[in-house]
Amino acid sequence: MGVVLVVEDNADVNAMLARHLRAEGYDVRQAFDGPGALEGFAAGDVDAVLLDITLPNASGAGLLTAWRRSSQTPVIVVSARDAVWTKVDLLKLGADDYITKPFDLDELTARLEAVMRRARPAQPRVLSYGRLSVDLESMRVTVDDQDIDLTVTEMRILEALMSVPGRVRTKASIHTEVWDEPYPGDDSAIKTHVSHLRGKLKAADPGTTYIETVWGLGYRMPRSPRTT
């Protein structure tokens, strides 16, 4: 999951971001000015920040500079300013990414997941989920030591879902992580690979549901395996 601090003085934009991120499974803290941003960050456990740079009682650049003195928490600047020198200055101050308004929510989520993934400690090389095990070194997938033959793409989709059980992964975020390119808006490839992956898991373990469809959003693995 993760805690995201949204720092945005426009109440409508702030609410939109908070609503979208909560639907994606994040915990969200909201701040509308400099003091609120400092308070929200100081509360601890913030995993990432979405930061507008034009705020009442503070500048985004000033907040970023202050935070970078003691923290490497990922910060994505979200701003209407599109001048190259503004982006360069903020990135030099320590911003991890810069998104220009207006923005696509799926792209923002994918970028947020990317900076959070880079900031997380290295994932264990063996992922376990009930009777299912994935060895990322040997690229071996097993259910109770029974091998399941997956393609590389199926393996990467399974890894993306197993890394965050219980959390919805949007089709856009899965596409960005697995294919390492922006989501084109066509979900046919993801649907096909997920269908094949489900079929192979069901053949190996008919009584367990490993992947759920969250209609209108994407896919998730339940927090714990569900048996039928």
C-alpha positions as CSV (number, residue, x, y, z in Angstrom):
1,M,0.0,0.0,0.0
2,G,1.8,3.1,1.2
3,V,1.1,6.6,2.6
4,V,1.0,9.4,0.1
5,L,1.0,13.1,1.2
6,V,-0.9,15.2,-1.3
7,V,0.2,18.9,-1.0
8,E,-2.1,21.0,-3.3
9,D,-3.8,24.3,-2.5
10,N,-6.6,23.8,-5.0
11,A,-9.3,22.0,-3.1
12,D,-10.9,20.3,-6.1
13,V,-7.5,19.0,-7.4
14,N,-6.5,17.9,-4.0
15,A,-9.8,16.0,-3.5
16,M,-9.5,14.4,-7.0
17,L,-6.0,13.1,-6.3
18,A,-7.0,11.9,-2.8
19,R,-10.1,10.1,-4.2
20,H,-8.1,8.5,-7.0
21,L,-5.2,7.3,-4.8
22,R,-7.5,5.9,-2.2
23,A,-9.3,3.9,-4.9
24,E,-5.9,2.6,-5.9
25,G,-5.3,1.3,-2.3
26,Y,-3.1,4.1,-0.9
27,D,-3.5,5.8,2.5
28,V,-3.7,9.6,1.8
29,R,-2.9,12.6,3.9
30,Q,-3.9,16.0,2.5
31,A,-2.3,19.4,2.9
32,F,-3.4,22.7,1.4
33,D,-0.6,25.0,2.4
34,G,3.0,25.1,3.7
35,P,2.3,24.5,7.5
36,G,-0.1,21.7,6.6
37,A,2.6,20.1,4.4
38,L,5.2,20.3,7.2
39,E,2.8,18.9,9.7
40,G,1.7,16.0,7.5
41,F,5.3,15.1,6.6
42,A,6.5,15.4,10.3
43,A,3.8,12.9,11.3
44,G,6.0,10.2,9.9
45,D,5.5,7.1,7.8
46,V,5.0,9.1,4.6
47,D,6.1,6.9,1.6
48,A,5.8,9.5,-1.1
49,V,4.8,13.2,-1.7
50,L,2.9,14.8,-4.5
51,L,3.9,18.4,-4.2
52,D,2.5,21.5,-5.9
53,I,5.1,24.3,-5.9
54,T,2.8,27.3,-5.6
55,L,1.4,27.2,-2.1
56,P,0.1,29.7,0.5
57,N,2.6,30.5,3.2
58,A,5.4,28.5,1.6
59,S,7.1,27.5,-1.7
60,G,7.3,24.0,-2.9
61,A,11.0,24.5,-3.5
62,G,11.5,25.6,0.1
63,L,9.6,22.5,1.4
64,L,11.6,20.2,-0.8
65,T,14.9,21.7,0.4
66,A,13.8,21.4,4.0
67,W,12.8,17.7,3.6
68,R,15.9,16.8,1.7
69,R,18.0,17.8,4.7
70,S,16.8,14.8,6.6
71,S,14.8,12.5,4.3
72,Q,15.0,10.8,0.9
73,T,11.2,10.2,0.8
74,P,10.2,10.2,-2.9
75,V,8.7,13.6,-4.0
76,I,6.9,14.1,-7.3
77,V,6.4,17.8,-8.2
78,V,2.9,18.4,-9.8
79,S,2.8,21.9,-11.3
80,A,1.3,24.0,-14.1
81,R,4.7,25.5,-14.7
82,D,6.2,23.8,-17.8
83,A,9.4,25.9,-18.3
84,V,12.4,23.6,-18.6
85,W,14.5,25.6,-16.2
86,T,11.8,25.2,-13.5
87,K,11.9,21.4,-13.9
88,V,15.7,21.3,-13.9
89,D,15.9,23.5,-10.7
90,L,13.4,21.3,-8.9
91,L,15.1,18.1,-10.0
92,K,18.4,19.5,-8.8
93,L,16.9,20.3,-5.4
94,G,16.0,16.6,-5.1
95,A,12.6,16.0,-6.7
96,D,12.3,12.5,-8.0
97,D,10.0,13.4,-10.9
98,Y,8.0,16.3,-12.3
99,I,4.6,16.1,-13.8
100,T,3.0,19.1,-15.6
101,K,-0.7,20.0,-15.2
102,P,-3.0,18.9,-16.7
103,F,-2.1,15.3,-16.2
104,D,-3.5,11.8,-16.8
105,L,-4.3,10.1,-13.5
106,D,-3.1,6.7,-14.7
107,E,0.2,8.1,-15.8
108,L,0.6,9.9,-12.4
109,T,-0.1,6.6,-10.6
110,A,2.4,4.7,-12.7
111,R,5.1,7.3,-12.0
112,L,4.2,7.3,-8.3
113,E,4.6,3.5,-8.2
114,A,7.9,3.8,-10.0
115,V,9.5,6.2,-7.6
116,M,8.2,4.3,-4.6
117,R,9.5,1.0,-6.1
118,R,13.0,2.5,-6.5
119,A,12.9,3.8,-2.9
120,R,11.8,0.5,-1.4
121,P,14.4,-2.0,-0.1
122,A,15.2,-4.7,-2.5
123,Q,12.4,-7.2,-2.9
124,P,13.1,-10.8,-1.6
125,R,14.2,-13.0,-4.4
126,V,11.7,-15.6,-3.5
127,L,8.0,-14.5,-3.2
128,S,5.5,-16.7,-1.4
129,Y,1.8,-16.6,-1.4
130,G,0.0,-19.5,0.2
131,R,1.1,-22.6,-1.6
132,L,2.5,-20.6,-4.5
133,S,6.2,-19.7,-4.7
134,V,8.1,-17.6,-7.2
135,D,11.9,-17.8,-7.3
136,L,13.0,-14.7,-9.1
137,E,16.6,-15.8,-9.5
138,S,15.8,-19.1,-11.2
139,M,12.5,-17.9,-12.7
140,R,10.9,-21.0,-11.2
141,V,7.2,-20.9,-10.2
142,T,5.8,-23.7,-8.1
143,V,2.7,-24.8,-6.2
144,D,3.7,-27.3,-3.6
145,D,6.9,-28.0,-5.5
146,Q,4.9,-28.6,-8.7
147,D,6.5,-26.5,-11.5
148,I,4.3,-24.1,-13.5
149,D,5.7,-23.2,-16.9
150,L,5.2,-19.4,-17.4
151,T,6.3,-17.1,-20.1
152,V,8.5,-14.1,-19.1
153,T,5.6,-11.7,-19.4
154,E,3.4,-13.9,-17.3
155,M,6.1,-14.2,-14.7
156,R,6.5,-10.4,-14.5
157,I,2.7,-9.9,-14.2
158,L,2.6,-12.4,-11.4
159,E,5.6,-10.7,-9.7
160,A,3.8,-7.3,-9.9
161,L,0.7,-8.7,-8.2
162,M,2.5,-10.9,-5.6
163,S,4.7,-8.0,-4.5
164,V,1.6,-6.1,-3.1
165,P,-1.1,-8.7,-2.1
166,G,-4.4,-7.1,-1.5
167,R,-3.7,-4.0,-3.5
168,V,-5.3,-3.2,-6.8
169,R,-2.9,-2.9,-9.7
170,T,-4.3,-0.8,-12.5
171,K,-3.9,-2.0,-16.1
172,A,-1.8,1.1,-16.8
173,S,0.6,0.4,-13.9
174,I,1.0,-3.2,-14.8
175,H,1.7,-2.3,-18.4
176,T,4.3,0.3,-17.4
177,E,6.0,-2.1,-15.0
178,V,5.9,-5.2,-17.2
179,W,6.6,-3.7,-20.7
180,D,8.6,-0.7,-19.4
181,E,6.7,1.8,-21.6
182,P,3.7,4.1,-21.3
183,Y,0.3,2.5,-21.3
184,P,-1.2,2.8,-24.8
185,G,-4.8,2.6,-23.6
186,D,-5.4,-0.8,-25.2
187,D,-5.8,-3.5,-22.6
188,S,-6.1,-6.5,-24.9
189,A,-2.5,-7.7,-24.3
190,I,-2.8,-7.5,-20.5
191,K,-6.2,-9.3,-20.6
192,T,-4.7,-12.1,-22.8
193,H,-1.7,-12.6,-20.6
194,V,-3.7,-12.5,-17.4
195,S,-6.1,-15.0,-18.8
196,H,-3.3,-17.4,-19.7
197,L,-1.7,-16.9,-16.3
198,R,-5.0,-17.7,-14.5
199,G,-5.4,-20.8,-16.6
200,K,-2.0,-22.1,-15.6
201,L,-2.5,-21.4,-11.9
202,K,-5.9,-23.0,-12.0
203,A,-4.5,-26.1,-13.6
204,A,-1.9,-26.4,-10.9
205,D,-4.2,-25.5,-8.0
206,P,-7.9,-25.8,-9.0
207,G,-9.3,-25.0,-5.6
208,T,-7.6,-21.6,-5.1
209,T,-8.4,-18.2,-6.5
210,Y,-5.1,-16.3,-7.0
211,I,-6.0,-13.3,-9.2
212,E,-9.2,-11.2,-8.9
213,T,-10.5,-8.7,-11.5
214,V,-11.5,-5.4,-10.0
215,W,-13.9,-4.1,-12.7
216,G,-13.0,-0.7,-14.1
217,L,-9.6,-0.7,-12.4
218,G,-7.4,-3.7,-12.9
219,Y,-6.3,-6.8,-10.9
220,R,-5.2,-7.9,-7.5
221,M,-4.3,-10.9,-5.5
222,P,-6.4,-11.2,-2.3
223,R,-4.5,-10.5,0.9
224,S,-4.5,-14.2,1.5
225,P,-5.4,-17.1,-0.9
226,R,-9.1,-17.8,-1.3
227,T,-10.1,-21.5,-1.6
228,T,-13.3,-22.7,-3.2
